[in-house]
């Protein structure tokens, strides 16, 4: 059976969200992001701890130096696993946009 649920195939999903946690226990720059329209803004229904860890995307020539986005900053990304939406990747920050 062919798997069609991955980035670049049917169901490629872009997203925008706000950083809720940047204290990555693995220390590799991951963040927990509340993705607008995907995760409810009601933090009682989807607590921060239940959000998946979003991996950062870094340039190939600068993969050893990084910093995580700040809390409440908006980031744009996509899901590696398409519609399953459990493997988010952060591509960049949207300057000037923050959840207050």
C-alpha distances in whole Angstrom, upper triangle without the diagonal:
4,6,9,12,14,18,18,15,15,17,20,22,26,28,32,33,36,36,37,37,38,38,35,36,34,36,34,35,32,33,32,32,33,31,33,31,28,30,33,37,38,38,38,35,33,35,35,34,31,30,27,29,28,28,31,30,33,34,33,37,38,35,38,40,39,40,38,39,42,41,41,40,38,35,32,28,25,22,19,17,17,18,17,21,21,22,24,26,30,31,34,37,39,43,45,43,43,43,46
4,6,9,11,14,14,11,12,14,16,19,23,25,29,31,34,34,35,35,35,37,34,34,32,34,32,32,30,31,30,30,31,28,30,29,26,29,32,35,36,36,37,34,32,34,34,33,30,28,26,27,26,26,28,27,30,31,30,34,35,32,35,37,36,37,35,36,39,39,38,37,35,32,29,25,22,19,16,14,14,15,16,19,19,19,22,23,27,28,31,34,36,39,42,40,40,40,44
4,6,8,11,12,9,10,12,13,16,20,22,26,27,30,30,31,32,32,33,30,31,29,31,29,29,26,27,27,26,27,25,27,25,23,25,28,31,33,33,34,31,28,30,30,29,26,25,22,23,22,22,24,24,27,28,28,32,32,30,32,34,33,34,32,33,35,35,35,34,31,28,25,22,18,15,13,10,11,12,12,15,16,16,18,20,23,24,28,31,32,36,39,36,37,36,40
4,6,9,9,6,6,8,10,13,17,19,23,25,28,29,30,31,31,33,30,31,30,31,29,28,26,27,26,25,25,23,24,23,21,23,26,30,31,32,33,30,27,30,29,29,26,24,21,23,21,21,24,23,26,27,27,31,31,29,32,34,32,33,31,31,34,34,33,32,29,26,23,20,16,13,12,9,9,10,11,13,15,15,17,18,22,23,26,29,30,34,36,34,34,34,38
4,7,9,7,7,7,8,11,14,16,20,22,25,25,27,27,28,29,27,28,27,28,26,25,22,23,22,21,22,19,21,20,17,20,23,26,28,28,29,26,24,26,26,25,22,20,18,19,18,18,21,20,23,25,26,29,29,27,30,31,29,30,28,28,31,30,30,29,26,23,20,17,13,10,9,6,5,7,7,10,11,12,14,15,19,20,23,26,27,31,33,31,31,31,35
4,6,6,7,8,7,10,12,15,19,20,23,24,25,25,25,27,24,26,24,26,23,23,20,21,21,20,21,18,21,20,17,20,23,26,28,28,30,27,24,26,25,25,22,20,17,17,16,16,18,17,20,21,22,25,26,23,26,28,26,27,25,25,28,28,28,27,24,21,18,14,11,8,6,4,5,8,9,10,11,10,12,13,16,17,20,23,25,29,31,29,29,30,33
4,6,8,8,5,8,10,13,16,18,21,22,24,25,24,26,24,26,24,25,22,21,19,20,20,19,20,17,19,19,17,20,23,26,28,28,30,28,25,26,25,25,23,20,17,17,15,14,15,14,17,19,19,23,23,21,25,26,24,25,23,23,26,27,26,24,21,18,15,11,8,7,5,6,5,9,11,10,12,10,11,11,14,14,17,20,22,25,28,26,27,28,31
4,7,8,6,9,11,15,18,21,24,25,27,28,27,30,27,29,27,28,25,24,22,23,23,22,23,20,21,21,19,22,26,28,31,31,33,31,28,30,28,29,26,23,21,21,18,17,18,16,19,19,20,23,24,23,26,27,26,27,26,25,29,29,29,26,23,20,17,13,10,10,9,10,8,12,14,14,16,14,14,14,16,15,19,22,23,27,29,28,29,30,34
4,6,6,10,13,16,20,22,26,27,29,30,30,32,29,31,29,30,27,27,24,25,25,23,24,21,22,21,20,23,26,29,31,32,34,31,28,30,29,29,27,24,22,22,20,20,21,19,22,23,23,27,28,26,30,31,29,30,28,28,31,32,31,29,26,23,19,16,13,11,10,10,8,10,13,14,16,15,16,16,19,19,22,25,26,30,32,30,31,32,36
4,6,9,13,16,19,22,26,27,29,30,30,33,30,32,31,32,29,28,26,26,25,23,23,20,21,20,18,21,24,27,29,30,32,29,27,29,29,29,26,24,22,23,21,21,23,22,25,26,27,30,31,29,32,33,31,32,30,29,32,32,31,29,26,23,20,17,13,12,12,10,8,9,12,13,16,16,16,17,20,20,23,26,26,30,32,30,31,31,35
4,6,10,12,16,19,22,24,25,27,27,30,28,30,29,30,27,26,23,23,22,20,20,17,17,16,14,18,21,23,26,27,28,25,23,26,25,26,23,20,19,20,18,19,21,20,23,25,26,30,30,28,31,32,30,30,27,27,29,29,27,26,23,20,17,14,11,9,10,9,5,6,9,10,13,13,14,15,18,18,21,23,24,27,29,27,28,28,31
4,7,10,14,16,20,22,24,25,25,28,26,28,27,28,25,23,21,21,20,18,18,15,16,15,14,17,21,23,26,26,28,26,23,25,24,25,23,20,18,18,16,17,18,17,20,21,23,26,26,25,28,28,26,27,24,24,26,26,25,23,20,17,14,11,8,7,8,8,5,7,10,10,13,12,12,12,14,14,17,20,20,24,27,24,25,26,30
4,7,10,13,17,18,20,22,23,25,24,26,26,26,23,22,19,18,17,15,15,12,12,12,11,14,17,19,22,23,25,23,20,22,21,23,20,17,15,16,14,15,16,16,19,21,23,26,26,24,27,27,25,25,22,21,23,23,22,20,17,14,11,9,6,6,9,9,6,7,10,8,12,11,10,11,12,13,15,17,18,21,23,21,22,22,26
4,7,10,14,16,19,20,21,24,23,26,25,25,22,20,18,17,16,13,14,10,11,11,11,14,17,18,22,22,25,23,20,22,21,22,20,17,16,16,13,14,14,14,17,19,21,24,24,23,26,25,22,22,20,18,21,21,19,17,13,11,7,6,4,7,10,12,9,10,13,10,13,12,9,10,10,10,12,14,14,18,20,17,19,19,23
4,7,10,13,15,17,18,21,21,24,24,24,21,19,16,14,14,10,10,7,7,9,8,11,14,15,18,19,22,20,17,19,17,19,18,14,14,14,12,14,14,14,18,20,23,25,24,23,25,25,22,21,18,16,18,17,15,14,10,8,6,5,6,8,12,13,11,12,13,10,13,12,9,9,9,10,11,12,12,16,17,15,15,16,19
4,7,10,13,15,16,20,20,23,23,23,21,18,16,13,13,9,9,6,6,9,9,11,13,13,17,17,21,20,17,18,16,19,18,14,14,14,12,14,14,15,18,20,23,25,24,23,25,24,20,19,16,13,15,14,12,10,7,6,4,6,8,11,15,16,15,15,16,13,15,14,11,11,9,10,10,9,9,13,14,11,12,12,16
4,7,9,12,13,17,17,21,21,21,19,16,14,11,10,6,5,4,5,9,9,9,11,11,14,14,18,17,14,15,13,16,15,11,12,12,11,13,13,15,18,21,24,26,24,23,25,23,20,18,14,12,12,11,9,8,5,6,7,8,10,12,16,17,16,16,17,13,14,14,11,11,9,11,11,10,10,13,14,10,10,10,13
4,6,9,11,14,16,19,20,19,18,15,13,10,9,5,5,7,8,11,12,11,12,10,14,13,17,17,14,14,11,14,15,11,13,12,11,14,14,16,19,22,25,27,24,23,24,22,19,16,12,10,9,8,5,5,4,6,9,11,14,15,18,20,20,20,20,16,16,16,13,13,11,13,12,10,10,12,12,9,7,7,10
4,6,7,11,12,15,17,16,15,12,10,7,6,5,7,9,11,15,14,12,14,13,15,13,17,17,14,13,10,12,13,10,11,10,10,12,12,15,17,21,23,25,22,21,22,20,16,13,9,7,7,5,5,6,7,7,11,12,15,16,18,20,20,21,20,17,16,15,12,12,10,13,12,10,12,13,14,11,9,9,11
4,7,10,11,14,17,16,16,13,11,7,6,6,7,10,12,15,14,12,13,11,13,11,14,15,12,10,7,9,11,9,11,10,11,14,14,18,20,24,26,28,25,23,24,22,18,15,11,10,9,6,6,9,10,11,14,15,17,18,20,21,22,22,21,17,16,16,14,15,13,16,15,14,15,16,17,14,11,10,12
4,6,8,11,13,13,13,11,9,6,5,7,9,13,15,18,17,15,16,15,16,13,16,17,14,11,7,9,11,9,10,9,10,12,13,17,19,23,25,26,23,21,21,20,16,13,10,9,9,7,9,11,12,13,16,16,18,18,20,22,23,23,22,18,16,16,14,15,13,17,16,15,17,18,19,17,14,13,15
4,6,9,11,9,10,7,7,5,7,9,12,15,18,21,19,17,19,18,20,17,20,21,17,15,11,12,14,12,12,9,10,11,11,15,16,20,22,23,20,18,18,16,13,10,6,7,7,7,10,11,13,12,15,16,18,18,20,22,23,24,23,19,17,16,14,14,12,15,15,14,16,17,19,17,15,15,16
4,6,9,8,10,8,8,7,9,12,15,18,21,24,22,20,22,21,22,18,21,22,18,16,12,11,14,13,13,10,12,13,13,17,18,22,23,24,21,19,18,17,14,11,9,11,10,10,13,14,17,16,19,19,21,21,22,23,25,26,24,21,19,18,16,16,15,18,18,17,20,21,22,21,18,18,19
4,5,5,7,6,6,6,8,12,15,18,21,24,22,20,22,22,23,20,22,22,19,16,13,12,14,13,11,8,10,10,11,15,16,20,21,22,19,17,16,15,13,11,9,12,13,13,15,16,17,16,18,18,19,19,19,21,23,24,22,19,17,15,14,14,14,17,17,18,21,22,24,22,20,20,22
4,6,8,9,9,10,11,15,18,21,24,27,24,22,24,24,25,21,23,24,20,18,15,12,15,14,13,10,13,12,14,18,19,22,23,24,21,18,17,17,15,14,13,15,16,16,19,20,21,20,22,21,22,21,21,22,25,26,24,21,18,17,17,17,17,20,21,21,25,26,28,26,24,24,25
4,6,8,8,11,13,16,20,21,25,28,25,23,26,26,27,24,26,26,22,20,17,15,17,16,14,11,12,11,13,16,16,20,20,21,19,15,14,15,14,13,12,16,17,18,21,21,22,20,22,20,21,20,19,21,24,26,23,21,18,16,16,16,16,19,20,21,25,26,28,27,25,25,27
4,6,7,10,13,16,20,22,25,28,26,24,27,27,28,25,27,27,24,22,18,17,19,17,15,12,13,11,12,14,15,18,18,19,16,13,12,12,10,10,10,13,15,16,19,19,20,19,21,20,21,21,20,23,25,27,25,22,20,17,17,16,15,18,18,19,23,24,26,25,23,24,26
4,6,9,13,15,19,20,24,26,24,23,26,26,28,25,28,28,24,22,19,18,19,17,15,11,11,8,8,11,11,14,15,16,13,10,9,10,8,9,9,12,15,16,19,18,19,17,18,17,18,18,17,20,23,25,23,20,18,15,14,13,13,15,16,17,21,22,25,24,23,24,26
4,7,10,12,16,17,21,24,22,21,24,23,25,23,26,26,22,20,17,16,18,15,13,10,9,7,6,9,10,14,15,16,13,11,11,10,7,6,5,8,11,13,15,14,15,13,15,14,16,17,17,20,22,24,22,19,17,14,13,11,10,12,13,14,17,18,21,20,19,20,22
4,7,9,13,14,18,21,19,18,21,21,22,20,23,22,19,17,14,13,14,12,10,6,5,5,6,10,12,15,17,19,16,13,14,13,11,9,7,9,12,12,14,14,14,12,14,13,14,14,14,17,19,20,19,16,13,11,10,9,9,12,13,14,17,19,21,20,18,19,21
4,6,10,12,15,18,16,15,17,17,19,17,19,19,16,14,11,11,12,9,8,5,5,7,8,12,14,18,20,22,19,16,17,16,13,11,7,8,9,9,11,11,12,10,12,12,14,14,15,17,19,20,18,15,13,12,10,10,9,12,12,12,15,17,19,17,15,15,18
4,7,9,13,15,13,11,14,14,15,13,16,16,12,11,7,8,9,6,6,5,6,9,11,14,17,21,23,25,22,20,21,20,16,14,11,11,11,10,11,12,12,11,13,12,14,13,15,17,18,18,17,13,11,11,9,11,10,14,14,14,16,18,20,17,15,14,17
4,6,9,12,11,9,12,11,14,12,16,15,11,11,8,10,10,7,7,7,7,10,11,14,17,21,23,25,23,21,22,21,18,15,12,10,11,9,9,10,9,8,10,10,12,12,15,16,16,17,16,12,11,11,9,10,9,12,13,12,14,16,17,14,13,12,15
4,6,9,8,6,8,8,10,9,13,12,9,10,8,11,10,7,9,10,10,14,15,18,21,24,27,29,26,25,26,25,21,19,15,13,13,11,9,11,9,10,11,12,13,13,16,17,17,16,16,12,12,13,11,13,12,15,15,14,15,17,17,14,12,11,14
4,6,5,5,8,9,12,12,15,14,11,13,11,14,12,9,10,11,10,14,15,17,20,23,26,28,26,25,27,25,22,20,17,15,15,14,12,12,9,9,9,9,10,11,14,15,14,14,14,10,11,12,9,11,11,13,14,13,14,17,17,14,13,12,15
4,5,6,7,8,11,13,16,14,12,14,14,17,15,12,14,15,14,17,18,20,23,25,28,31,29,28,30,28,25,23,19,17,17,15,12,13,10,10,10,11,12,13,17,18,16,15,16,13,15,16,13,14,14,16,15,14,14,17,17,13,13,11,15
4,6,7,9,12,14,16,14,13,15,15,18,16,14,15,17,16,19,20,22,25,28,31,33,32,30,32,31,28,26,23,20,21,19,16,16,14,14,13,13,13,14,18,17,15,13,15,12,15,16,14,16,16,18,18,18,17,20,20,16,16,15,18
4,6,9,12,13,15,13,11,13,14,16,13,11,12,14,14,17,19,20,24,27,29,32,31,29,31,30,27,25,22,20,21,19,17,17,14,14,13,13,12,11,15,14,13,11,11,9,11,13,12,14,15,17,18,18,18,21,22,18,18,16,19
4,6,8,9,11,9,7,10,10,12,10,8,10,13,13,17,19,21,25,28,30,33,31,29,31,30,26,24,21,19,19,17,15,16,14,14,14,14,14,13,17,16,15,13,13,10,12,14,12,15,16,19,19,19,19,22,22,18,17,15,17
4,5,7,9,7,7,10,11,14,12,11,14,16,17,20,22,25,28,31,34,36,34,32,34,33,29,27,23,21,21,18,15,17,16,17,17,17,18,17,21,20,19,17,16,14,15,17,16,19,19,22,22,21,20,23,22,19,17,14,16
4,6,9,8,8,9,10,14,13,12,15,17,17,21,22,25,28,31,34,36,34,32,34,32,28,26,22,20,19,15,13,15,14,16,17,18,19,19,23,23,22,20,20,17,18,19,18,20,19,22,21,20,19,21,20,17,14,11,13
4,5,6,7,8,10,13,12,12,16,19,20,23,25,28,31,34,37,39,37,35,36,34,31,28,24,22,21,18,15,18,18,19,21,21,22,22,25,24,24,22,21,19,19,21,20,23,22,25,25,23,23,25,24,20,17,14,15
4,5,5,5,7,10,10,10,14,16,18,22,23,26,29,33,35,38,35,33,34,32,29,26,22,20,19,16,14,17,17,19,21,21,22,21,24,24,24,22,21,18,18,20,19,21,21,24,24,22,23,24,24,20,17,14,15
4,6,6,9,11,11,12,16,19,21,24,26,30,33,36,39,41,38,36,36,35,32,29,25,24,23,19,18,21,21,22,24,24,25,24,27,26,26,24,22,20,20,22,21,24,24,28,28,26,26,28,27,24,21,18,18
4,6,10,11,10,11,15,18,20,23,26,29,32,35,38,40,38,35,36,35,32,29,26,24,24,20,19,22,21,22,23,23,23,22,24,23,23,20,19,17,17,20,20,23,23,27,27,26,26,28,28,24,22,19,20
4,7,8,6,7,11,14,16,19,22,25,28,32,34,36,34,32,33,32,28,26,22,21,21,17,16,19,18,19,20,20,20,18,21,20,20,18,17,15,14,17,16,19,20,23,24,23,24,26,26,22,20,17,19
4,5,5,7,11,13,15,19,21,25,28,31,33,36,33,31,31,30,27,24,20,20,19,15,15,18,18,19,21,21,21,20,22,22,22,21,19,17,15,18,17,20,20,23,24,23,24,25,25,22,19,16,18
4,5,5,9,10,13,16,18,22,24,28,30,32,29,27,27,26,23,20,17,16,15,12,12,15,16,16,18,18,19,18,21,21,22,21,19,16,14,16,15,17,17,21,21,20,21,23,23,20,17,15,16
4,6,8,9,13,16,18,22,25,28,30,32,29,27,27,26,23,21,17,18,17,15,15,18,18,18,20,20,20,19,20,20,22,21,19,16,14,15,15,17,18,22,22,22,24,25,26,23,20,18,20
4,6,9,12,16,18,22,25,28,30,33,30,27,28,28,25,23,19,19,19,17,17,19,19,18,20,19,18,17,18,18,19,18,15,13,11,13,14,16,18,21,22,22,24,26,27,24,21,19,21
4,7,9,12,15,18,22,25,27,30,27,25,26,25,22,20,16,16,17,14,14,16,15,15,16,15,15,13,15,15,16,16,14,11,9,11,10,13,14,18,19,19,20,23,24,20,18,17,19
4,6,10,13,16,19,23,24,27,25,22,23,23,20,19,15,16,17,16,16,17,16,15,15,13,13,11,12,12,14,14,12,9,6,7,7,10,12,16,17,18,20,23,24,22,20,19,22
4,6,10,13,16,20,21,24,21,18,19,19,16,15,12,13,15,14,15,15,15,13,14,12,13,11,12,13,15,16,14,11,8,7,7,9,10,14,15,16,19,21,23,21,19,19,21
4,7,10,13,16,18,21,19,16,18,18,14,14,11,11,14,14,14,14,13,10,11,9,9,9,10,12,14,15,14,11,9,7,5,5,6,10,12,13,16,19,21,19,18,18,21
4,7,10,13,15,17,15,13,14,15,12,12,10,11,15,15,17,15,15,12,12,10,10,10,10,13,15,17,16,13,11,8,6,5,6,9,11,13,17,19,22,20,20,20,23
4,6,10,12,14,12,10,12,12,9,9,8,9,13,15,16,14,13,10,10,9,11,12,12,15,17,19,19,15,14,11,9,6,5,6,8,11,14,17,19,18,18,20,23
4,7,9,12,10,9,12,12,10,11,11,12,16,18,19,16,15,11,11,9,10,12,11,15,17,19,19,17,16,12,10,7,6,5,8,11,15,17,20,20,20,22,25
4,6,8,7,6,9,9,8,10,11,13,16,19,20,17,17,14,13,12,14,16,15,19,20,23,23,20,20,16,14,10,9,8,9,12,16,17,21,21,22,24,27
4,5,5,6,10,10,10,13,14,16,19,22,23,20,19,16,16,15,16,18,17,21,22,25,26,23,23,19,17,13,12,10,11,14,17,19,22,23,24,27,30
4,6,6,9,11,12,15,17,19,22,25,26,24,23,20,19,17,18,20,18,22,23,27,27,25,24,20,19,15,15,13,15,18,21,23,26,27,28,30,33
4,6,8,10,12,15,17,19,23,26,28,25,24,21,21,20,21,23,22,25,27,30,30,28,27,23,22,18,17,15,16,19,22,23,27,27,29,31,34
4,6,6,8,11,14,16,19,23,25,22,22,19,19,19,21,22,21,25,27,30,30,27,26,22,20,17,16,14,14,17,20,21,24,25,26,28,31
4,6,7,11,13,15,19,22,24,21,21,19,19,18,19,20,19,22,24,27,27,24,23,19,18,15,14,13,14,17,21,22,25,25,26,28,30
4,7,10,13,16,19,22,24,22,23,20,21,20,22,23,22,25,27,30,29,27,25,21,20,17,16,16,17,19,22,23,26,27,27,29,31
4,7,10,13,16,19,22,20,21,19,20,20,22,23,23,26,28,31,30,27,26,22,21,17,16,15,15,17,20,20,23,24,24,26,28
4,7,10,12,16,18,16,17,15,17,17,19,21,21,24,26,28,28,24,23,20,18,15,13,13,12,13,17,17,20,21,20,23,25
4,7,9,12,15,13,15,13,16,16,19,21,21,24,26,28,27,24,22,20,17,15,12,13,12,12,15,15,18,18,17,19,21
4,6,9,12,10,12,11,13,14,17,18,19,22,23,25,24,21,19,17,15,13,10,12,10,10,14,14,16,16,15,16,18
4,7,9,7,8,8,11,13,16,18,20,22,23,25,24,21,20,18,15,13,10,11,9,7,10,11,13,12,11,13,15
4,6,6,9,10,14,16,19,21,23,25,26,27,26,23,22,20,17,16,13,14,12,10,12,11,12,11,9,11,12
4,6,9,11,14,16,19,21,23,25,25,26,25,22,21,20,17,17,14,16,14,12,13,13,13,11,9,9,10
4,6,9,13,15,18,20,23,25,24,25,24,21,20,20,17,17,14,16,14,11,11,12,11,9,5,5,7
4,6,10,13,16,19,21,24,23,24,24,20,20,19,16,15,12,13,10,7,8,8,8,6,5,7,9
4,7,10,13,16,19,21,21,21,22,18,19,18,14,13,10,11,9,6,6,8,8,6,6,8,11
4,7,10,13,16,18,18,19,20,16,16,15,11,10,6,7,6,4,6,9,11,9,9,11,15
4,7,11,13,16,15,16,18,14,15,14,10,8,6,6,6,6,7,11,13,11,13,14,18
4,7,10,12,12,14,15,11,13,10,7,5,4,5,7,9,11,14,17,15,16,17,21
4,6,9,8,10,12,9,10,8,6,6,7,8,11,13,14,18,20,18,19,20,24
4,5,5,8,8,6,7,5,4,6,9,11,14,16,18,21,24,21,21,22,25
4,6,9,9,8,8,5,6,7,10,12,15,18,20,24,26,24,25,25,29
4,6,6,6,7,6,8,10,14,15,19,21,23,27,29,26,27,27,30
4,6,6,8,8,9,11,14,15,19,21,22,26,28,25,26,26,29
4,5,8,10,11,14,16,18,21,23,23,27,29,26,26,25,29
4,6,8,10,13,16,19,22,23,25,28,30,27,27,26,29
4,6,7,10,13,15,18,20,21,25,26,23,23,22,26
4,6,10,13,16,19,20,22,25,27,24,23,23,26
4,7,10,13,16,18,20,24,26,23,23,23,26
4,7,10,12,14,16,20,22,20,19,19,23
4,6,9,12,15,18,21,19,19,20,23
4,6,8,11,14,17,15,16,17,20
4,7,10,13,16,15,16,18,22
4,7,9,13,12,14,16,19
4,6,9,9,10,13,16
4,7,6,9,12,15
4,6,8,12,14
4,6,10,12
4,7,9
4,6
4
